[in-house]
Amino acid sequence: MTILIAYDGSADSRAAIEFAAKHLTAEQTVILTVWEPLLVQLKKYPLAGAAVLSDAAAEWRAQAEQYAKEGAELAKASGLGDVSFRAVADNESIWQAIVDTADELDASLIVTGSRGLAGVRSVLLGSVSNHVLHHAHRPTLIVPPGKS
């Protein structure tokens, strides 16, 4: 079984890795961090200006790769074996990049954390985990946030 775990450095994504390590057995685990390249940023935030975003593009990719590596180290420390990591560019949306990577890997399961947004905040901000759940054609485990 191949497990794909979405990881963005947040406490919720760390909880997803820890839950997966405690409750699942995988032949292979892939930690995935999705980052937004310059053109996606310009489409989403046209007023930000190309100069500012251009300087940040390489930094964003490096940060995404660092997050993915951090997630892989956490997965190994939590007991998951055969762990690899990827940083993938978001060319359309974060949830789509997760689903596409799962399809590419033919992952048996997608694991993602949930920020637990509800009501208006969820509608305004959207939900990556909700979109993954409804668009992936494979089992998806959404780990809820811990109790505060």
Summary of the structure (lengths in Angstrom):
residues: 148
radius of gyration: 15.3
end to end distance: 32.6
largest distance: 46.3
contacts: 475
relative contact order: 0.23
helix: 53%
strand: 20%
